[in-house]
Amino acid sequence: MTKSTAPGPRETKSDLVRRLLSRKTGADLVALQEATGWKPHSVRAALSVMRKAGYTIDRVPAKTDGAAVHHRITGTPETA
């Protein structure tokens, strides 16, 4: 008898963006682009769609000059 190794649920790129933005430090646009392979306008569109879906996404300013601005999920549709 062989073991059946059913693949788990596949993580979509939107799930990946949501997971990266849920981290304590959040993620900058470049990190989101590299993780998804999307162009900048597609990453910004994904953020816009998430906001329309009820997520609260805060923009965390750069702590030093020249550093990237990070975005972070601070509220979900379930908590709104």
Secondary structure, DSSP 8 states (H G I E B T S, - for coil): ------------HHHHHHHHHHSTT-EEHHHHHHHHT--HHHHHHHHHHHHHTT-EEEEE--SSTT---EEEEEE-TTT-
